[in-house]
Amino acid sequence: MTDELDSIRELADIPAVEVISRAAVMLMSSAAEKLGLADPDPDHSPHRDLDEARRVITALAGLVTASVEYLGPHAGPIREGLQSLQRAFREASAHPDEPGKGPGEKYTGPVY
């Protein structure tokens, strides 16, 4: 129980911007894995799962859009990472979504 209380206290000491940034980085990493970007040949990655990638990218877009005002200097790099993942998704898709219909684009606007 003491370890659990220590963890809770530690979380209470972490600034919100850091918690949000960590969550964004975790979502970005997950999306990259699900797009196969961690493998030498993403097109043949055993980890590629575009349906799962769509979900994670959309969640990331919602988080970034909802919290951009709090991210300060972190906002730019996180937005750039999101857009890179959105473009990578479009490139990986056999039948790319129309502009504005891709993962997270209802939150971010079209990504080309």
Residue frames relative to the residue before (quaternion, step in Angstrom):
aa qw qx qy qz dx dy dz
M 1.0000 0.0000 0.0000 0.0000 0.00 0.00 0.00
T 0.6149 0.5600 -0.3494 0.4316 3.57 1.04 -0.73
D 0.6407 0.5209 -0.3299 0.4575 3.62 0.96 -0.81
E 0.6372 0.5271 -0.3195 0.4628 3.56 1.02 -0.82
L 0.6652 0.4912 -0.3015 0.4747 3.59 0.94 -0.85
D 0.6210 0.5306 -0.3378 0.4677 3.57 1.07 -0.73
S 0.6450 0.5206 -0.3164 0.4613 3.59 0.99 -0.84
I 0.6482 0.5099 -0.3144 0.4702 3.56 0.98 -0.85
R 0.6499 0.5034 -0.3155 0.4740 3.58 0.94 -0.84
E 0.6391 0.5222 -0.3315 0.4572 3.57 0.96 -0.81
L 0.6486 0.5070 -0.3186 0.4699 3.60 0.92 -0.82
A 0.6380 0.5368 -0.3259 0.4456 3.57 1.01 -0.76
D 0.6868 0.4871 -0.2741 0.4647 3.57 1.16 -0.60
I 0.6009 0.5691 -0.3604 0.4302 3.60 1.22 -0.30
P 0.4528 -0.6932 0.4832 0.2845 3.61 -0.75 1.00
A 0.6319 -0.5687 0.3815 0.3630 3.57 -1.11 0.76
V 0.6390 0.5386 -0.3413 0.4302 3.61 0.90 -0.85
E 0.6543 0.5012 -0.3173 0.4690 3.58 1.05 -0.69
V 0.6267 0.5222 -0.3338 0.4724 3.60 1.01 -0.78
I 0.6656 0.4962 -0.2981 0.4712 3.58 0.92 -0.93
S 0.6553 0.5140 -0.3080 0.4598 3.58 0.94 -0.89
R 0.6503 0.5099 -0.3178 0.4649 3.58 0.95 -0.84
A 0.6436 0.5107 -0.3226 0.4700 3.58 0.98 -0.83
A 0.6477 0.5185 -0.3177 0.4590 3.58 0.96 -0.84
V 0.6558 0.5026 -0.3125 0.4686 3.59 0.94 -0.86
M 0.6366 0.5168 -0.3346 0.4645 3.59 0.98 -0.75
L 0.6607 0.4933 -0.3040 0.4771 3.60 0.95 -0.85
M 0.6366 0.5211 -0.3295 0.4633 3.60 1.00 -0.79
S 0.6584 0.5076 -0.3068 0.4633 3.58 0.93 -0.89
S 0.6459 0.5170 -0.3162 0.4642 3.56 0.96 -0.85
A 0.6589 0.5066 -0.3087 0.4625 3.59 0.91 -0.91
A 0.6442 0.5216 -0.3258 0.4548 3.58 0.94 -0.85
E 0.6421 0.5117 -0.3172 0.4746 3.59 0.99 -0.83
K 0.7066 0.4695 -0.2686 0.4563 3.58 0.88 -0.96
L 0.6372 0.4756 -0.3263 0.5111 3.58 1.27 -0.29
G 0.4928 -0.6762 0.4138 0.3587 3.58 1.30 -0.15
L 0.3977 0.7675 -0.4421 0.2395 3.59 1.25 0.12
A 0.6167 0.5468 -0.3550 0.4411 3.60 1.19 -0.31
D 0.6465 0.5135 -0.3136 0.4691 3.58 1.25 -0.28
P 0.6191 -0.5685 0.3874 0.3788 3.60 -1.12 0.59
D 0.7763 0.1710 -0.0904 0.5999 3.59 1.10 -0.71
P 0.2500 -0.8238 0.4891 0.1399 3.60 0.17 1.28
D 0.6257 0.5707 -0.3440 0.4056 3.59 1.04 -0.72
H 0.7723 0.2839 -0.1601 0.5453 3.58 1.17 -0.52
S 0.3082 0.7740 -0.4959 0.2448 3.56 1.19 0.49
P 0.4282 -0.6889 0.5156 0.2760 3.59 -0.94 0.83
H 0.6511 0.5252 -0.3075 0.4534 3.59 1.25 -0.30
R 0.4958 0.6774 -0.4317 0.3299 3.59 1.21 -0.27
D 0.1518 0.7434 -0.6338 0.1500 3.52 -0.87 1.08
L 0.2339 -0.8321 0.4884 0.1195 3.56 0.05 1.30
D 0.5952 0.5557 -0.3719 0.4458 3.59 1.08 -0.58
E 0.6714 0.4721 -0.2826 0.4965 3.57 0.94 -0.89
A 0.6292 0.5346 -0.3362 0.4532 3.60 0.98 -0.81
R 0.6171 0.5504 -0.3398 0.4481 3.59 0.97 -0.82
R 0.6699 0.5073 -0.2991 0.4520 3.57 0.89 -0.93
V 0.6907 0.4771 -0.2857 0.4622 3.57 0.86 -0.96
I 0.6484 0.5061 -0.3229 0.4681 3.61 0.96 -0.82
T 0.6398 0.5139 -0.3284 0.4677 3.60 0.98 -0.77
A 0.6431 0.5058 -0.3219 0.4765 3.60 0.97 -0.81
L 0.6366 0.5234 -0.3195 0.4677 3.58 0.99 -0.82
A 0.6543 0.5153 -0.3121 0.4571 3.58 0.91 -0.90
G 0.6483 0.5118 -0.3170 0.4661 3.58 0.99 -0.80
L 0.6497 0.5122 -0.3089 0.4692 3.58 0.97 -0.87
V 0.6787 0.4911 -0.2946 0.4598 3.58 0.83 -0.97
T 0.6640 0.5061 -0.3057 0.4578 3.59 0.87 -0.91
A 0.7049 0.4751 -0.2674 0.4538 3.57 0.89 -0.92
S 0.7991 0.3236 -0.1478 0.4846 3.59 1.06 -0.65
V 0.3481 0.7837 -0.4744 0.1990 3.60 1.23 0.01
E 0.6465 0.5402 -0.3322 0.4242 3.61 0.98 -0.74
Y 0.6991 0.4606 -0.2651 0.4784 3.59 1.20 -0.46
L 0.6075 0.6308 -0.3348 0.3477 3.58 1.20 -0.42
G 0.2582 -0.8035 0.5062 0.1772 3.59 1.22 -0.29
P 0.8455 -0.1080 0.0832 0.5162 3.60 -0.84 -0.94
H 0.5844 0.5805 -0.3724 0.4275 3.60 1.23 -0.26
A 0.5236 0.6822 -0.4013 0.3152 3.60 1.17 -0.53
G 0.6689 0.5267 -0.3123 0.4214 3.60 0.80 -0.96
P 0.7157 0.4386 -0.2799 0.4658 3.61 0.66 -0.99
I 0.6451 0.5064 -0.3349 0.4639 3.60 1.01 -0.72
R 0.6426 0.5074 -0.3261 0.4726 3.61 0.96 -0.77
E 0.6432 0.5193 -0.3213 0.4619 3.59 0.98 -0.85
G 0.6411 0.5186 -0.3194 0.4671 3.58 1.01 -0.81
L 0.6339 0.5255 -0.3179 0.4700 3.56 0.99 -0.84
Q 0.6807 0.4856 -0.2975 0.4608 3.59 0.82 -0.94
S 0.6220 0.5325 -0.3422 0.4610 3.60 1.03 -0.71
L 0.6604 0.4912 -0.3057 0.4787 3.57 0.98 -0.81
Q 0.6307 0.5240 -0.3350 0.4641 3.60 1.01 -0.76
R 0.6612 0.4871 -0.3061 0.4814 3.60 0.98 -0.81
A 0.6400 0.5209 -0.3263 0.4611 3.60 0.98 -0.83
F 0.6167 0.5331 -0.3416 0.4678 3.58 1.05 -0.73
R 0.6539 0.5182 -0.3101 0.4557 3.57 0.90 -0.97
E 0.6764 0.4934 -0.2861 0.4661 3.59 0.94 -0.90
A 0.6880 0.4897 -0.2826 0.4551 3.60 1.05 -0.72
S 0.6098 0.5915 -0.3422 0.4015 3.58 1.20 -0.47
A 0.4625 -0.6734 0.5065 0.2758 3.54 -0.93 0.93
H 0.7660 0.1285 -0.0587 0.6271 3.57 1.13 -0.74
P 0.2219 -0.8251 0.5025 0.1322 3.61 0.19 1.26
D 0.5376 -0.6142 0.4808 0.3204 3.54 -1.16 0.74
E 0.5779 -0.5400 0.4693 0.3927 3.54 -1.26 0.42
P 0.6061 -0.5357 0.4176 0.4138 3.61 -1.12 0.52
G 0.7719 0.2985 -0.2585 0.4983 3.53 -0.89 1.02
K 0.7062 0.4388 -0.2506 0.4959 3.60 1.27 -0.29
G 0.4915 0.6720 -0.4230 0.3576 3.60 1.29 -0.06
P 0.7255 -0.4383 0.2882 0.4455 3.56 -1.27 0.15
G 0.8512 0.1369 -0.1396 0.4871 3.53 -0.83 1.08
E 0.5085 0.6895 -0.4119 0.3104 3.58 1.22 -0.23
K 0.5514 0.5748 -0.4183 0.4366 3.60 1.18 -0.25
Y 0.6923 0.4377 -0.2708 0.5058 3.59 1.24 -0.36
T 0.7805 0.3699 -0.1644 0.4765 3.56 0.99 -0.89
G 0.4633 -0.6075 0.4884 0.4216 3.55 1.17 -0.58
P 0.7127 -0.4700 0.3058 0.4213 3.59 -1.28 0.27
V 0.1341 -0.7474 0.6463 0.0752 3.52 -1.15 0.76
Y 0.1703 -0.8098 0.5578 0.0638 3.57 -0.74 1.07
